[in-house]
Amino acid sequence: MKKIISGLFLLLFLLQGLVLPVKATEDAPFQPTPCETYSDPFDQFNLERWDEVLLYSQTRGNVLVEDGELVLRAPDTAPVEIQVYSLFTFTGDFDIQIDYAVPDPDSLQYCRFNSGLVLQTLDDQQTYKCYVAATPGEGLIFRSRLDRFGEENLEKHKGEPAPRRGALRVTRSDGKILFRALTADGWQSVYAFEKPNQEKLRIRLKLQTGDEEDERQACRFQVRFDNFKVNTCNTITSE
């Protein structure tokens, strides 16, 4: 009996020794951040997550958070390209989505624009563009493009008519990038990019209006984004 009791005390002592390192690890200052914590309801403009960057546009638009939504607003003086960059990048597979709204239907009669999610390699050699877009008088459609260095087109696709309010969703699985959109009929596949990509990718939220060579295409236009969600990912890294 004494041997059994001694054995129990020894077992308890060993178990306590095993627990202590785990607790110390849990108390450590660094902890891996789950992908979901990078989701953003846009209650404010999070400077640790996003940054506005001018690329090709010489005219600056407005970027603001208004009524709990991220608003990209173009001036009516000149065509504009508004870019909001993520200060984080994805490695491996991921599943992300964002709500969009085009609140002024009258502007669709005279505005040409592209707006949505863009996935960009860090050297900007390839950009995967997943848009809701419009041509004056023709209404909204979904549109996809793969460009090299921003402008050299490698793949393009015009999708089905798009609602004024919906959601854009982009996934990567084993290097294959798929663009889907939420409509009244649920999630619909818009385009599966042919060229696979395994590189680290950054996100842009974008609004581009008009034609930079034709100022007549300029129009005051806005798109509103909300509920950016990182549903799943392999690795997400703050830059």
C-alpha positions as CSV (number, residue, x, y, z in Angstrom):
1,M,0.0,0.0,0.0
2,K,2.8,2.4,0.8
3,K,4.4,1.7,-2.6
4,I,1.1,2.5,-4.3
5,I,0.7,5.8,-2.4
6,S,4.3,6.7,-3.1
7,G,3.7,5.9,-6.8
8,L,0.6,8.2,-6.9
9,F,2.5,11.1,-5.3
10,L,5.3,10.6,-7.9
11,L,2.7,10.5,-10.7
12,L,1.1,13.8,-9.5
13,F,4.5,15.4,-9.2
14,L,5.4,14.4,-12.8
15,L,2.0,15.6,-14.1
16,Q,2.5,19.0,-12.4
17,G,5.9,19.2,-14.0
18,L,4.3,18.6,-17.4
19,V,1.6,21.3,-16.8
20,L,4.0,24.1,-15.9
21,P,5.7,24.5,-19.3
22,V,2.3,24.6,-21.0
23,K,1.1,27.4,-18.7
24,A,4.3,29.3,-19.3
25,T,3.8,29.0,-23.0
26,E,0.2,30.3,-22.7
27,D,1.5,33.3,-20.8
28,A,4.1,34.2,-23.3
29,P,3.7,37.6,-25.0
30,F,3.7,36.2,-28.6
31,Q,0.8,34.2,-29.8
32,P,-0.2,33.2,-33.3
33,T,-3.0,35.3,-34.6
34,P,-6.0,33.4,-36.0
35,C,-6.9,34.3,-39.6
36,E,-10.4,35.4,-38.5
37,T,-9.0,38.3,-36.4
38,Y,-8.0,40.0,-39.7
39,S,-11.7,40.4,-40.6
40,D,-12.9,44.0,-40.5
41,P,-16.4,45.4,-40.0
42,F,-15.1,48.9,-40.9
43,D,-16.3,50.6,-37.8
44,Q,-13.2,52.7,-38.3
45,F,-10.3,52.9,-40.7
46,N,-7.8,50.6,-39.1
47,L,-4.3,52.0,-39.8
48,E,-2.7,48.7,-38.7
49,R,-4.6,46.8,-41.4
50,W,-5.0,49.2,-44.4
51,D,-3.3,52.1,-46.2
52,E,-4.3,54.3,-49.1
53,V,-1.8,54.4,-51.9
54,L,-1.7,56.4,-55.1
55,L,-0.5,54.3,-58.1
56,Y,-1.4,55.4,-61.6
57,S,-3.9,58.1,-60.8
58,Q,-2.8,61.8,-60.6
59,T,-6.1,62.7,-59.0
60,R,-6.8,61.7,-55.4
61,G,-10.2,60.4,-54.4
62,N,-11.7,60.2,-50.9
63,V,-11.3,57.3,-48.6
64,L,-13.4,57.4,-45.4
65,V,-15.4,55.4,-43.0
66,E,-19.0,56.5,-42.9
67,D,-22.0,54.9,-41.1
68,G,-20.0,51.8,-40.5
69,E,-18.9,51.3,-44.1
70,L,-15.6,51.9,-46.0
71,V,-16.4,54.5,-48.7
72,L,-14.3,55.1,-51.8
73,R,-15.6,58.3,-53.5
74,A,-14.4,59.6,-56.8
75,P,-14.5,63.3,-57.8
76,D,-16.3,64.6,-60.9
77,T,-13.3,66.6,-62.1
78,A,-11.1,63.8,-63.5
79,P,-10.9,60.0,-63.8
80,V,-9.5,58.5,-60.6
81,E,-8.0,55.2,-59.4
82,I,-8.4,54.8,-55.6
83,Q,-6.4,52.0,-54.0
84,V,-6.6,50.8,-50.4
85,Y,-3.9,48.3,-49.7
86,S,-3.9,45.6,-47.0
87,L,-0.9,45.7,-44.6
88,F,-1.1,41.9,-44.4
89,T,-0.4,39.2,-46.9
90,F,-1.6,35.6,-47.5
91,T,0.5,32.5,-48.1
92,G,-1.1,29.3,-49.2
93,D,-4.9,28.7,-49.4
94,F,-7.4,31.3,-48.3
95,D,-11.1,32.2,-48.4
96,I,-12.0,35.9,-48.2
97,Q,-15.1,38.0,-48.9
98,I,-16.5,41.5,-48.7
99,D,-19.9,43.2,-49.1
100,Y,-20.3,46.0,-51.6
101,A,-23.0,48.5,-52.4
102,V,-23.5,51.0,-55.3
103,P,-26.0,53.4,-53.6
104,D,-26.7,55.8,-56.5
105,P,-28.4,54.0,-59.4
106,D,-28.7,57.2,-61.5
107,S,-24.9,57.4,-61.7
108,L,-24.8,54.2,-63.7
109,Q,-26.3,56.0,-66.6
110,Y,-23.1,58.1,-67.1
111,C,-20.3,56.4,-65.1
112,R,-17.8,53.9,-66.2
113,F,-16.1,52.1,-63.3
114,N,-14.5,49.0,-61.9
115,S,-14.5,48.3,-58.2
116,G,-13.8,45.3,-55.9
117,L,-11.1,43.0,-54.7
118,V,-7.7,42.8,-56.3
119,L,-5.1,40.2,-55.3
120,Q,-1.5,41.4,-56.1
121,T,1.8,39.6,-56.0
122,L,4.3,41.6,-53.9
123,D,6.3,42.6,-57.0
124,D,3.1,43.6,-58.7
125,Q,3.9,41.4,-61.7
126,Q,0.4,39.8,-61.5
127,T,-2.9,41.2,-60.3
128,Y,-6.1,39.1,-60.1
129,K,-9.0,41.6,-60.4
130,C,-12.5,40.6,-59.2
131,Y,-14.9,43.4,-59.8
132,V,-18.4,44.7,-60.0
133,A,-18.3,47.0,-63.0
134,A,-20.4,49.3,-65.3
135,T,-20.4,50.9,-68.7
136,P,-22.6,54.0,-69.1
137,G,-26.2,52.9,-69.8
138,E,-25.5,49.2,-69.6
139,G,-25.9,48.5,-65.9
140,L,-23.8,46.5,-63.5
141,I,-21.9,43.3,-64.3
142,F,-19.3,41.1,-62.7
143,R,-15.9,41.3,-64.3
144,S,-12.6,39.5,-63.9
145,R,-9.1,40.2,-65.2
146,L,-5.6,38.9,-64.7
147,D,-3.0,41.6,-65.6
148,R,0.7,41.7,-65.7
149,F,2.3,44.8,-64.2
150,G,-1.2,46.2,-63.7
151,E,-2.1,46.9,-67.4
152,E,-0.9,44.0,-69.7
153,N,-4.0,41.8,-69.9
154,L,-3.5,38.0,-69.7
155,E,-7.0,36.8,-68.9
156,K,-10.4,38.6,-68.9
157,H,-14.0,37.7,-68.4
158,K,-17.3,39.5,-68.5
159,G,-19.8,37.9,-66.1
160,E,-23.5,38.0,-65.5
161,P,-25.5,41.1,-64.4
162,A,-24.7,42.2,-60.8
163,P,-27.0,43.5,-58.1
164,R,-26.4,47.0,-56.6
165,R,-25.8,45.3,-53.3
166,G,-24.1,42.0,-52.9
167,A,-20.8,40.4,-52.0
168,L,-17.5,39.4,-53.6
169,R,-15.7,36.2,-52.6
170,V,-12.2,35.0,-53.6
171,T,-10.7,31.7,-52.7
172,R,-7.3,30.0,-53.4
173,S,-7.0,26.3,-53.2
174,D,-3.8,24.5,-54.3
175,G,-2.9,27.6,-56.3
176,K,-6.2,27.9,-58.2
177,I,-8.0,31.2,-57.7
178,L,-11.8,31.3,-57.9
179,F,-14.0,34.4,-57.9
180,R,-17.6,34.0,-56.7
181,A,-20.3,36.6,-56.1
182,L,-23.4,36.6,-53.9
183,T,-26.7,37.3,-55.7
184,A,-30.3,36.6,-55.0
185,D,-29.7,33.0,-56.0
186,G,-26.8,32.5,-53.6
187,W,-23.1,32.2,-54.2
188,Q,-22.4,32.0,-58.0
189,S,-19.1,31.2,-59.7
190,V,-18.0,34.1,-61.8
191,Y,-14.6,33.0,-63.0
192,A,-11.8,30.4,-62.3
193,F,-8.5,31.9,-63.2
194,E,-6.6,29.6,-65.6
195,K,-3.1,30.6,-64.4
196,P,-2.3,29.1,-61.0
197,N,-0.5,31.1,-58.4
198,Q,1.3,30.0,-55.3
199,E,3.0,33.3,-54.4
200,K,2.4,35.5,-51.4
201,L,-0.5,37.8,-52.2
202,R,-1.7,41.2,-50.9
203,I,-5.2,42.7,-51.2
204,R,-6.3,45.9,-52.7
205,L,-9.8,47.4,-52.4
206,K,-10.2,49.5,-55.5
207,L,-12.4,52.0,-57.3
208,Q,-11.4,53.1,-60.8
209,T,-13.6,55.5,-62.8
210,G,-13.5,56.6,-66.4
211,D,-10.8,56.6,-68.9
212,E,-7.6,58.4,-68.1
213,E,-7.3,59.5,-71.7
214,D,-10.8,61.0,-71.8
215,E,-11.8,63.4,-69.1
216,R,-15.4,63.3,-70.3
217,Q,-15.7,59.9,-68.5
218,A,-15.0,61.5,-65.1
219,C,-18.0,61.3,-62.8
220,R,-18.7,61.7,-59.1
221,F,-19.3,58.2,-58.0
222,Q,-18.9,56.1,-54.8
223,V,-18.8,52.5,-53.8
224,R,-19.3,51.3,-50.2
225,F,-17.6,48.2,-48.7
226,D,-18.5,46.4,-45.5
227,N,-17.9,43.2,-43.5
228,F,-14.5,42.1,-44.9
229,K,-14.2,38.5,-43.7
230,V,-11.2,36.1,-43.6
231,N,-13.1,32.9,-43.5
232,T,-10.1,30.6,-43.6
233,C,-6.4,30.8,-44.5
234,N,-3.2,28.9,-44.2
235,T,-0.9,31.8,-43.2
236,I,-1.6,35.5,-42.8
237,T,1.3,37.9,-42.0
238,S,1.4,41.5,-41.0
239,E,3.9,43.5,-43.0
